[in-house]
Amino acid sequence: MTVLVNLRSPEEEKELIDFLNKKHYDYQKTDAPFLTTEQEREIIRRDKAFAEGKTSARDWEDVKRDLENVYR
């Protein structure tokens, strides 16, 4: 399993690392980008289109229906 955590401060990072160590969890820390450059560009493009009113948000029921079709 992979968990991605976006921390907002060095203090949060320290607290998280302390917690993981206290529980003896195995973990890997990386500052490498999670998304490819192409994925980042696509997100920025979509965000811009949404902000400019060129697209609308999808209804959550539509999203869930699409996901159900993918994972069945």
C-alpha positions in Angstrom: 0.0 0.0 0.0 1.1 3.5 -0.7 0.1 6.6 1.2 0.9 10.1 0.0 0.9 12.8 2.7 1.2 16.5 1.9 2.6 18.1 5.0 2.2 21.8 5.6 5.2 22.4 7.9 8.4 20.9 9.2 6.7 20.4 12.6 4.0 18.2 11.0 6.7 16.2 9.3 8.5 15.7 12.6 5.3 14.6 14.3 4.5 12.1 11.6 8.0 10.6 11.6 7.9 10.4 15.4 4.6 8.6 15.2 5.7 6.1 12.6 8.9 5.4 14.5 7.0 5.0 17.8 4.7 2.4 16.1 7.7 0.7 14.5 6.2 1.1 11.0 8.4 0.6 8.0 8.3 3.7 5.7 10.1 5.4 3.0 10.5 9.2 2.8 10.9 10.9 -0.5 10.6 14.4 -1.8 10.3 13.2 -5.4 7.4 14.4 -7.4 4.4 12.0 -7.2 3.0 13.0 -10.6 4.7 13.0 -14.0 5.3 16.3 -15.7 2.5 15.4 -18.2 0.1 14.7 -15.4 1.0 18.0 -13.7 0.3 19.9 -16.9 -3.0 18.2 -17.4 -4.1 19.1 -13.8 -3.1 22.7 -14.3 -4.9 22.8 -17.7 -8.1 21.4 -16.2 -7.9 23.8 -13.1 -7.5 26.7 -15.4 -10.4 25.7 -17.6 -12.6 25.3 -14.6 -11.6 28.7 -13.1 -12.4 30.3 -16.5 -15.8 28.7 -16.5 -15.1 26.6 -19.6 -16.0 23.4 -17.8 -18.1 22.5 -14.8 -17.6 20.2 -11.9 -19.1 16.7 -12.3 -21.8 15.4 -10.0 -20.4 13.0 -7.5 -23.0 10.4 -8.5 -21.6 10.4 -12.1 -18.1 10.0 -10.8 -19.1 7.0 -8.6 -21.0 5.4 -11.5 -17.9 5.7 -13.7 -15.7 4.2 -11.0 -18.1 1.3 -10.4 -17.9 0.5 -14.2 -14.1 0.5 -14.0 -13.8 -1.8 -11.0 -16.4 -4.4 -11.8 
